[in-house]
Amino acid sequence: MKISEIMTSDPACCKEDQSLQEAAKLMVDNDCGEIPVVDDDGGLVGVITDRDVCCRAVAEGMPAETHVGDVMTRSVVSVTPDTSLEDCLASMENSQVRRVPVIDDDGKCCGMVSQADIARTGSDVKTADLVQEISRSSADEKSSGCC
């Protein structure tokens, strides 16, 4: 199975100069926890997650007008529409992320794949393995005092 078969196409995206409040509203309106951040040409430059907003901005007392570019995650794992489900799972597990942007041959964001997408289409064993590997990071962070 290829990622193009399960990805959410044409995801809501934002730009670095948009406010955190705008990004958070996009998350609410699109029922998601991660928004790809793109440049003027649609090229992926990072992502802003609900965790970025909460732990990097709100917890630090930053105002809602803070720019996305000030707190976004720049180091992003991504896949292409032709990536196999197995390779995508491996990337998500190795990077311990719950969501990955999908980029086309020009580096433009054309989709998103989430843990929920995989749960709806993957086998129970693959889903359980993914959740276990990703959650391992969360348990480690909690014990270290990270939010």
C-alpha distance (Angstrom), angle and dihedral (degrees) to the residues before:
residue distance angle dihedral
M1 . . .
K2 3.80 . .
I3 3.79 125.0 .
S4 3.81 90.2 -119.0
E5 3.82 86.8 69.9
I6 3.80 95.5 59.2
M7 3.81 107.0 23.4
T8 3.76 125.3 109.0
S9 3.80 103.0 -114.2
D10 3.79 125.0 -140.2
P11 3.82 97.3 10.3
A12 3.78 123.3 -162.1
C13 3.80 108.0 -92.0
C14 3.79 135.5 -172.2
K15 3.80 137.9 -163.3
E16 3.78 131.4 -118.5
D17 3.80 93.6 -108.4
Q18 3.81 94.6 55.7
S19 3.79 118.4 102.8
L20 3.78 125.4 -104.5
Q21 3.77 87.8 -117.8
E22 3.82 90.4 57.9
A23 3.81 90.7 48.2
A24 3.81 91.9 48.1
K25 3.81 90.2 50.1
L26 3.82 89.3 52.5
M27 3.81 88.6 53.0
V28 3.81 91.2 51.4
D29 3.81 94.5 43.9
N30 3.81 92.1 48.4
D31 3.82 97.3 37.3
C32 3.79 93.6 -125.2
G33 3.78 139.7 121.0
E34 3.79 99.4 -142.9
I35 3.78 133.3 50.3
P36 3.80 121.8 -168.4
V37 3.81 113.6 -124.2
V38 3.79 112.5 -140.8
D39 3.78 137.9 -177.1
D40 3.81 124.5 -123.2
D41 3.82 90.6 -80.1
G42 3.81 94.3 50.7
G43 3.80 93.7 -103.3
L44 3.79 115.1 150.3
V45 3.83 112.1 -110.2
G46 3.81 99.2 163.1
V47 3.78 144.9 -50.6
I48 3.78 135.1 -99.2
T49 3.79 114.8 -145.1
D50 3.76 133.1 -168.8
R51 3.80 85.2 -112.6
D52 3.84 91.2 54.8
V53 3.80 89.5 52.7
C54 3.79 93.6 46.4
C55 3.80 103.7 37.4
R56 3.78 102.6 29.0
A57 3.79 99.7 36.0
V58 3.80 117.0 17.4
A59 3.81 94.9 37.8
E60 3.81 88.8 50.9
G61 3.82 92.5 49.9
M62 3.81 96.2 -112.0
P63 3.81 115.4 160.3
A64 3.81 121.8 -111.1
E65 3.81 88.0 -111.5
T66 3.83 90.5 66.6
H67 3.79 110.0 123.1
V68 3.79 120.5 -107.3
G69 3.81 88.7 -126.1
D70 3.80 90.3 63.6
V71 3.81 95.0 63.1
M72 3.81 108.0 15.9
T73 3.78 124.1 119.4
R74 3.80 108.1 -106.8
S75 3.79 99.2 -179.1
V76 3.80 100.3 76.6
V77 3.78 131.9 177.0
S78 3.79 109.8 -145.0
V79 3.78 139.2 173.9
T80 3.80 135.5 -158.3
P81 3.81 128.1 -120.0
D82 3.83 88.8 -105.0
T83 3.81 94.2 54.0
S84 3.79 111.5 117.5
L85 3.79 119.1 -117.1
E86 3.82 88.9 -117.4
D87 3.83 92.6 54.1
C88 3.79 91.2 46.4
L89 3.81 90.6 50.8
A90 3.80 90.3 50.3
S91 3.81 91.5 50.6
M92 3.80 92.5 48.6
E93 3.80 92.1 47.0
N94 3.80 94.5 46.4
S95 3.80 92.4 47.9
Q96 3.82 93.3 37.2
V97 3.80 93.9 -132.2
R98 3.79 129.4 143.6
R99 3.80 96.9 -151.1
V100 3.80 136.8 31.9
P101 3.78 131.0 -167.8
V102 3.79 117.7 -125.6
I103 3.79 115.2 -136.7
D104 3.79 130.2 -167.2
D105 3.80 127.0 -134.8
D106 3.82 90.0 -81.6
G107 3.82 93.0 54.6
K108 3.80 92.7 -107.5
C109 3.77 120.1 141.2
C110 3.79 109.0 -110.0
G111 3.79 101.9 160.5
M112 3.78 151.4 -9.6
V113 3.79 131.9 -124.9
S114 3.79 119.0 -158.3
Q115 3.74 136.3 -174.4
A116 3.82 86.4 -106.5
D117 3.83 91.5 56.5
I118 3.78 89.1 54.3
A119 3.80 92.5 45.9
R120 3.81 90.0 54.5
T121 3.80 94.8 49.3
G122 3.80 109.5 20.2
S123 3.75 129.9 78.5
D124 3.79 120.1 -86.3
V125 3.80 90.2 -113.0
K126 3.83 93.7 51.7
T127 3.78 91.2 47.1
A128 3.79 92.8 48.0
D129 3.80 91.5 48.6
L130 3.80 91.4 49.8
V131 3.79 93.7 48.7
Q132 3.80 91.0 47.2
E133 3.82 94.2 50.3
I134 3.79 94.4 44.5
S135 3.79 93.2 44.7
R136 3.78 91.7 52.5
S137 3.80 87.2 73.1
S138 3.80 92.6 51.4
A139 3.80 92.4 53.4
D140 3.81 91.0 48.9
E141 3.82 91.4 50.9
K142 3.80 93.4 49.4
S143 3.79 91.9 52.8
S144 3.80 90.8 49.4
G145 3.80 92.4 52.5
C146 3.79 96.5 -108.3
C147 3.77 116.4 143.3
